[in-house]
Amino acid sequence: MAPDWHSVGLGVLANKTWNVVNLFKSKPIPDRVFIDMTTQREPMARFHSVIPAGGIGSRLWPLSRASAPKFLHDLTGSGQTLLQDTWDRLEPLSGRERIMVVTGEAHEDAVLEQIPDLGAANLLLERSPRDSTAAIALAAAVLLRREPDVIIGSFAADHVITEDKKFAAAVREAVELAATNKIVVIGIEPTEPSVGFGYIRVGDALDVAGAPSAAAVRKFVEKPNIRVAKKYVESGEYLWNAGMFIAPAQLLLDVLAKTEPQLHASILELAEIWDTPGRTKAINKIWPTLKKVAIDYSVAEPAAEEGLVAVVPGRFDWHDVGDFAAIAELQSQGRKGNLAVLGNAKVLADSSNGILVSETNRLIALIGLDDIIVVDTPDALLVTNKENAQRVKALVDALRATGHSEVL
């Protein structure tokens, strides 16, 4: 009997009165900004979105490269890149003139091409990757000098959120909660006991007008093993940590001053000259000295220990598309036996399922393959399966170690 060949449809792959007090009595905080709350604006009027657009997404090699990381690609078939989708979600909340993008110098042209409404004052370029604290704290410090009462919200450029109204509702709650001088995280209600995410242990409910879902954060916990993850989900006390932070910029920087004083001082020095002609000279001097540390460790976890962190549950569909298995699941929408295709390849498939991502127009034939992952680019081809999708990062490390930087 002839095999049951079928063509697979094509996707698209595109490129109130009081002053702010010192939170930490043991050590005074320099360069404080005192805010007269009698003149303070409504919370949403203070809100400014920040999009950190960094990282190379090594688990998505060879599609995601240093020169074209995953946020610059369409991984959903929407016809827009992840960065463009993120911008479109935030624009109704903060307005296009109140969205700041922090990205690497190498991605300046691509970001401006994809986001033509992004003004030069709202594009912060990193000389080199220095992890999330430097990116988010610099944005906070620059915006704080422009608006002393600003509340910032940090939202990664490479996440997939398909329920924009529910997302907007959660952000609005978070901003109202942040206005009570809290660092707020949006936690995702778990759909399964995942070992791929950090978790947030939720505490007592908070009585905050405009934030009916608000609760205290007891602590953050690292990525667990599967046994612990099952306990977390069964307890109903934990949410996934999606890395979304909403906070008064001053509060965020106050915490950083306590935990990483040298990094804090350097960030303030950069922010002071950012909107002046002396920016380039200061960057050349200061940027290489910035400590690499994730904001979870420098701000979120120590702030939670001080009772300064709260959470709003995010009851929307969220994916961090961390590897090709996650993209395959997203594309198949939970249906078994599907072969998802992103790109322009001609595909013939017989009894095969998984995902195929292509940047070429060559014919690709698959026979009798379950959970297959094929990524076809002009200069590199990846073939693996969903079970081993996380191992792609190790492959990238091996390529770097053996001098194959031309394909990274």
C-alpha positions as a printed NumPy array, in Angstrom:
array([[ 0.   ,  0.   ,  0.   ],
       [ 1.28 ,  3.436, -0.876],
       [ 2.092,  5.637,  2.091],
       [-0.55 ,  8.107,  3.14 ],
       [ 1.313, 11.245,  2.066],
       [-0.225, 14.615,  2.72 ],
       [ 0.88 , 18.167,  2.309],
       [ 1.156, 20.272,  5.437],
       [-0.11 , 23.868,  5.47 ],
       [ 2.477, 26.584,  5.613],
       [ 2.993, 29.003,  8.495],
       [ 4.753, 32.333,  8.381],
       [ 8.195, 32.989,  9.788],
       [ 8.936, 36.738, 10.073],
       [11.678, 38.473, 11.034],
       [-2.165, 60.201, 48.38 ],
       [ 0.613, 62.735, 51.926],
       [ 3.831, 61.279, 53.057],
       [ 7.352, 60.929, 51.955],
       [ 8.97 , 57.772, 50.727],
       [10.937, 56.42 , 53.689],
       [14.169, 54.538, 53.835],
       [13.218, 50.884, 53.595],
       [16.449, 49.629, 55.039],
       [17.196, 51.238, 58.396],
       [20.65 , 49.727, 58.611],
       [22.013, 51.737, 55.726],
       [20.979, 55.102, 54.256],
       [20.222, 55.143, 50.585],
       [21.984, 57.824, 48.529],
       [20.355, 60.005, 45.916],
       [16.839, 59.512, 47.268],
       [13.858, 61.107, 45.631],
       [11.17 , 62.313, 48.048],
       [ 7.687, 62.368, 46.603],
       [ 4.91 , 64.642, 47.84 ],
       [ 1.944, 62.318, 47.545],
       [-0.571, 65.194, 47.588],
       [ 0.408, 65.856, 43.981],
       [ 0.841, 62.248, 42.933],
       [-0.821, 61.084, 39.747],
       [-3.205, 58.17 , 39.359],
       [-1.317, 54.849, 39.18 ],
       [-1.914, 54.123, 35.499],
       [-0.825, 57.658, 34.588],
       [ 2.515, 56.853, 36.254],
       [ 2.952, 53.551, 34.408],
       [ 5.734, 53.035, 31.915],
       [ 6.351, 49.677, 30.216],
       [ 9.855, 48.264, 29.811],
       [10.648, 45.469, 27.376],
       [13.981, 43.758, 28.042],
       [14.901, 42.218, 24.698],
       [18.048, 40.239, 25.241],
       [19.528, 36.764, 25.254],
       [20.152, 34.551, 22.263],
       [17.674, 31.789, 23.074],
       [20.273, 29.046, 22.688],
       [17.688, 26.272, 23.059],
       [16.164, 27.539, 19.821],
       [19.332, 27.186, 17.732],
       [19.815, 27.26 , 14.771],
       [16.765, 29.505, 14.301],
       [17.736, 31.852, 17.131],
       [21.241, 33.283, 16.736],
       [23.264, 35.998, 18.445],
       [22.515, 38.282, 15.504],
       [18.816, 37.351, 15.351],
       [17.56 , 36.115, 18.766],
       [14.156, 34.563, 19.22 ],
       [12.266, 37.777, 20.007],
       [12.947, 38.928, 16.443],
       [11.175, 35.856, 14.984],
       [ 7.564, 34.86 , 14.462],
       [ 7.254, 31.639, 16.469],
       [ 3.46 , 31.575, 16.611],
       [ 2.42 , 31.9  , 12.978],
       [ 0.742, 35.24 , 13.773],
       [ 2.649, 37.088, 11.065],
       [ 4.37 , 39.183, 13.743],
       [ 7.514, 38.64 , 15.761],
       [ 7.404, 38.048, 19.511],
       [ 8.738, 41.583, 20.051],
       [ 5.964, 43.078, 17.924],
       [ 3.332, 41.052, 19.77 ],
       [ 4.726, 42.253, 23.116],
       [ 4.619, 45.885, 21.947],
       [ 1.014, 45.504, 20.782],
       [-0.049, 44.075, 24.173],
       [ 1.528, 46.956, 26.096],
       [ 0.593, 49.908, 23.891],
       [-3.064, 50.075, 25.076],
       [-1.852, 50.068, 28.692],
       [ 0.934, 52.623, 28.688],
       [ 0.72 , 54.251, 25.263],
       [ 3.345, 54.024, 22.534],
       [ 5.334, 56.953, 23.937],
       [ 5.684, 55.19 , 27.299],
       [ 7.251, 51.916, 26.214],
       [10.998, 51.5  , 26.592],
       [12.96 , 48.722, 24.91 ],
       [16.306, 47.593, 26.307],
       [18.333, 45.58 , 23.823],
       [21.836, 44.986, 22.556],
       [23.593, 47.409, 20.233],
       [23.737, 44.684, 17.585],
       [19.931, 44.543, 17.455],
       [19.267, 48.277, 17.147],
       [18.443, 48.273, 13.446],
       [16.205, 45.195, 13.61 ],
       [14.291, 46.502, 16.632],
       [13.699, 49.905, 15.025],
       [12.611, 48.253, 11.79 ],
       [10.114, 46.037, 13.599],
       [ 8.895, 48.804, 15.985],
       [ 8.846, 52.018, 13.924],
       [ 6.862, 53.836, 16.659],
       [ 9.72 , 53.391, 19.133],
       [11.263, 56.773, 19.859],
       [15.019, 57.175, 20.25 ],
       [14.644, 58.339, 23.882],
       [12.949, 55.047, 24.704],
       [15.586, 52.77 , 23.199],
       [18.317, 51.768, 25.649],
       [21.21 , 49.96 , 24.004],
       [23.44 , 47.629, 25.986],
       [27.108, 47.474, 25.023],
       [27.162, 43.78 , 25.975],
       [24.875, 41.405, 27.896],
       [25.043, 42.037, 31.666],
       [21.946, 40.014, 32.732],
       [18.519, 41.265, 33.77 ],
       [19.412, 43.463, 36.76 ],
       [21.529, 45.849, 34.726],
       [18.93 , 46.098, 31.958],
       [15.889, 46.644, 34.174],
       [17.638, 48.804, 36.792],
       [19.085, 51.098, 34.133],
       [15.647, 51.553, 32.586],
       [14.233, 52.273, 36.047],
       [16.966, 54.805, 36.843],
       [16.672, 56.633, 33.509],
       [12.878, 56.828, 33.778],
       [13.092, 57.9  , 37.44 ],
       [15.173, 60.927, 36.466],
       [12.514, 61.845, 33.932],
       [ 9.506, 61.108, 36.203],
       [10.159, 60.901, 39.99 ],
       [ 6.927, 58.971, 40.66 ],
       [ 7.166, 56.533, 37.749],
       [ 5.962, 52.948, 38.088],
       [ 7.675, 50.594, 35.691],
       [ 6.548, 47.228, 34.418],
       [ 9.068, 44.817, 32.948],
       [ 7.784, 42.321, 30.386],
       [10.093, 40.038, 28.423],
       [10.076, 40.393, 24.649],
       [ 9.999, 36.661, 23.977],
       [ 6.878, 35.391, 25.755],
       [ 3.648, 34.327, 24.081],
       [ 0.366, 35.568, 25.591],
       [-2.826, 34.896, 23.673],
       [-5.458, 36.46 , 25.949],
       [-4.678, 40.159, 25.849],
       [-7.751, 41.322, 27.824],
       [-6.933, 39.057, 30.755],
       [-3.301, 40.134, 30.579],
       [-4.318, 43.814, 30.643],
       [-6.589, 43.223, 33.637],
       [-3.725, 41.608, 35.572],
       [-1.34 , 44.447, 34.712],
       [-3.857, 47.09 , 35.824],
       [-4.257, 45.304, 39.165],
       [-0.497, 45.071, 39.5  ],
       [-0.036, 48.799, 38.861],
       [-2.654, 49.696, 41.488],
       [-0.87 , 47.384, 43.921],
       [ 2.574, 48.761, 43.061],
       [ 1.291, 52.251, 43.877],
       [ 1.043, 51.125, 47.53 ],
       [ 4.851, 50.844, 47.452],
       [ 5.166, 47.198, 46.55 ],
       [ 7.173, 45.244, 44.046],
       [ 4.567, 43.178, 42.236],
       [ 4.976, 40.012, 40.232],
       [ 2.41 , 38.431, 37.981],
       [ 2.292, 34.724, 38.727],
       [ 0.877, 32.235, 36.271],
       [-1.569, 29.612, 37.498],
       [ 0.133, 26.268, 36.79 ],
       [-1.428, 23.941, 34.255],
       [ 0.945, 21.097, 35.14 ],
       [ 3.834, 20.291, 37.515],
       [ 6.525, 21.841, 35.365],
       [10.214, 21.612, 36.262],
       [11.061, 24.361, 33.777],
       [ 9.916, 27.339, 35.852],
       [10.647, 28.923, 39.212],
       [ 7.676, 29.138, 41.581],
       [ 6.089, 31.826, 43.79 ],
       [ 4.627, 30.771, 47.141],
       [ 1.51 , 32.864, 47.687],
       [ 0.717, 34.288, 51.131],
       [-2.266, 36.083, 52.638],
       [-4.677, 38.114, 50.545],
       [-4.143, 41.876, 50.532],
       [-6.938, 44.42 , 50.772],
       [-6.007, 46.902, 48.054],
       [-8.543, 48.955, 46.142],
       [-8.346, 48.168, 42.444],
       [-6.448, 44.916, 43.02 ],
       [-8.956, 42.314, 44.221],
       [-6.632, 39.393, 43.431],
       [-3.628, 40.785, 45.312],
       [-1.752, 38.599, 47.762],
       [ 1.529, 38.739, 49.634],
       [ 4.493, 36.725, 48.419],
       [ 5.943, 34.372, 51.03 ],
       [ 8.985, 33.444, 48.994],
       [10.38 , 32.556, 45.616],
       [11.626, 29.033, 44.994],
       [13.989, 27.735, 42.33 ],
       [13.062, 25.279, 39.612],
       [12.069, 22.065, 41.453],
       [12.316, 18.421, 40.513],
       [ 9.169, 16.717, 39.294],
       [ 8.249, 15.285, 42.712],
       [ 8.429, 18.713, 44.376],
       [ 6.664, 20.37 , 41.452],
       [ 3.722, 17.984, 41.872],
       [ 3.476, 18.918, 45.558],
       [ 3.532, 22.605, 44.67 ],
       [ 0.716, 22.286, 42.174],
       [-1.393, 20.029, 44.412],
       [-1.074, 22.451, 47.345],
       [-2.63 , 25.324, 45.405],
       [-0.184, 27.708, 47.124],
       [ 2.194, 28.208, 44.237],
       [ 2.251, 30.065, 40.946],
       [ 4.768, 29.945, 38.129],
       [ 7.197, 32.852, 38.129],
       [ 6.868, 34.415, 34.681],
       [ 9.458, 37.114, 35.342],
       [ 7.016, 40.025, 35.077],
       [ 7.855, 42.817, 37.568],
       [ 5.787, 45.963, 38.248],
       [ 7.139, 48.425, 40.837],
       [ 7.831, 52.063, 41.642],
       [11.229, 52.656, 40.09 ],
       [12.48 , 54.242, 43.319],
       [11.58 , 51.17 , 45.368],
       [13.282, 48.809, 42.962],
       [16.463, 50.863, 43.086],
       [16.29 , 51.131, 46.892],
       [16.379, 47.354, 47.155],
       [19.258, 47.159, 44.718],
       [21.203, 49.744, 46.762],
       [21.004, 47.398, 49.743],
       [21.847, 44.154, 47.962],
       [24.286, 45.313, 45.27 ],
       [25.585, 48.774, 46.291],
       [28.353, 48.964, 43.68 ],
       [26.057, 47.957, 40.84 ],
       [23.455, 50.452, 42.111],
       [26.021, 53.262, 42.194],
       [27.177, 52.488, 38.657],
       [23.614, 52.367, 37.344],
       [22.863, 55.782, 38.89 ],
       [26.043, 57.186, 37.368],
       [24.978, 55.958, 33.933],
       [21.427, 57.248, 34.347],
       [22.682, 60.7  , 35.324],
       [24.398, 61.202, 31.971],
       [22.118, 59.04 , 29.808],
       [20.207, 61.933, 28.291],
       [23.357, 64.023, 27.762],
       [26.162, 64.079, 25.157],
       [28.446, 62.333, 27.659],
       [26.615, 59.028, 27.379],
       [29.046, 57.189, 25.114],
       [32.116, 58.014, 27.183],
       [30.373, 56.92 , 30.384],
       [29.179, 53.673, 28.817],
       [32.673, 52.822, 27.646],
       [33.993, 53.373, 31.16 ],
       [31.207, 51.889, 33.289],
       [29.446, 49.188, 31.288],
       [32.207, 46.541, 31.378],
       [32.356, 46.84 , 35.192],
       [28.663, 46.049, 35.78 ],
       [28.067, 42.838, 37.701],
       [26.104, 40.152, 35.929],
       [23.209, 39.109, 38.184],
       [19.581, 38.204, 37.586],
       [16.978, 40.525, 39.051],
       [15.401, 37.566, 40.835],
       [18.492, 37.371, 43.071],
       [19.353, 41.057, 43.366],
       [15.837, 42.416, 43.955],
       [12.908, 39.998, 44.019],
       [14.099, 37.43 , 46.558],
       [15.621, 39.844, 49.105],
       [12.626, 42.176, 48.76 ],
       [10.294, 39.245, 49.489],
       [12.202, 38.578, 52.699],
       [11.49 , 42.203, 53.695],
       [ 7.751, 41.79 , 52.971],
       [ 7.92 , 44.169, 50.018],
       [ 6.671, 41.818, 47.307],
       [ 3.096, 41.062, 46.301],
       [ 1.576, 38.972, 43.533],
       [-1.345, 39.176, 41.151],
       [-2.369, 35.87 , 39.557],
       [-2.265, 35.867, 35.785],
       [-5.247, 33.911, 34.543],
       [-4.239, 34.058, 30.916],
       [-2.618, 31.625, 28.537],
       [ 1.163, 32.106, 28.774],
       [ 4.104, 30.406, 27.138],
       [ 7.783, 31.246, 27.41 ],
       [ 8.657, 29.233, 24.263],
       [11.9  , 28.149, 25.858],
       [12.597, 25.348, 23.4  ],
       [11.225, 23.754, 20.265],
       [ 9.096, 21.296, 22.249],
       [ 7.27 , 24.298, 23.759],
       [ 6.725, 25.753, 20.29 ],
       [ 5.425, 22.413, 19.023],
       [ 2.96 , 22.226, 21.915],
       [ 1.848, 25.783, 21.269],
       [ 1.351, 25.184, 17.571],
       [-0.509, 21.888, 18.006],
       [-2.801, 23.407, 20.653],
       [-2.614, 20.156, 22.605],
       [-3.731, 17.935, 19.736],
       [-1.777, 14.723, 19.333],
       [-0.442, 13.622, 16.001],
       [-0.078, 17.079, 14.491],
       [ 2.883, 18.238, 12.489],
       [ 3.241, 21.991, 12.936],
       [ 5.075, 23.901, 10.242],
       [ 6.585, 27.37 , 10.495],
       [ 8.24 , 28.682,  7.403],
       [ 8.142, 28.258,  3.653],
       [ 9.278, 24.668,  3.213],
       [ 7.476, 22.203,  0.999],
       [ 6.641, 19.354,  3.338],
       [ 5.505, 15.814,  2.718],
       [ 4.745, 13.803,  5.834],
       [ 3.676, 10.212,  6.352],
       [ 2.682,  9.182,  9.898],
       [ 4.828, 11.902, 11.422],
       [ 4.168, 14.528, 14.069],
       [ 6.048, 17.269, 15.896],
       [ 7.31 , 20.545, 14.455],
       [ 9.231, 21.673, 11.422],
       [10.708, 25.166, 11.246],
       [12.225, 26.265,  7.971],
       [14.073, 29.26 ,  6.584],
       [14.587, 27.576,  3.217],
       [12.221, 26.551,  0.414],
       [13.56 , 23.039, -0.059],
       [11.368, 19.948, -0.02 ],
       [11.444, 18.092,  3.292],
       [ 9.98 , 14.586,  3.62 ],
       [ 9.247, 12.864,  6.949],
       [ 8.268,  9.208,  7.353],
       [ 7.07 ,  7.481, 10.517],
       [ 8.534,  9.946, 13.032],
       [ 6.924, 10.833, 16.367],
       [ 7.597, 14.083, 18.241],
       [10.154, 15.073, 15.603],
       [11.853, 18.47 , 15.622],
       [13.405, 19.662, 12.379],
       [14.901, 23.154, 12.045],
       [16.222, 23.907,  8.584],
       [18.257, 27.058,  7.947],
       [20.567, 27.938,  5.05 ],
       [23.728, 27.053,  6.96 ],
       [22.635, 24.585,  9.667],
       [20.164, 21.748, 10.109],
       [18.903, 20.465, 13.473],
       [17.099, 17.14 , 13.826],
       [16.02 , 15.932, 17.27 ],
       [12.844, 15.083, 19.185],
       [10.777, 16.723, 21.91 ],
       [12.311, 14.584, 24.66 ],
       [15.738, 15.999, 23.89 ],
       [14.748, 19.583, 23.06 ],
       [16.432, 20.988, 26.188],
       [19.757, 19.465, 25.102],
       [20.074, 21.919, 22.23 ],
       [21.682, 24.386, 24.634],
       [24.476, 21.886, 25.326],
       [24.995, 21.569, 21.581],
       [25.377, 25.345, 21.298],
       [27.899, 25.295, 24.15 ],
       [29.833, 22.592, 22.309],
       [29.822, 24.574, 19.076],
       [31.171, 27.611, 20.916],
       [33.848, 25.548, 22.66 ],
       [35.035, 24.057, 19.367],
       [35.3  , 27.394, 17.586],
       [32.203, 27.222, 15.378],
       [31.157, 30.787, 16.173],
       [30.153, 31.413, 12.563],
       [26.92 , 29.445, 13.088],
       [26.097, 31.005, 16.472]])
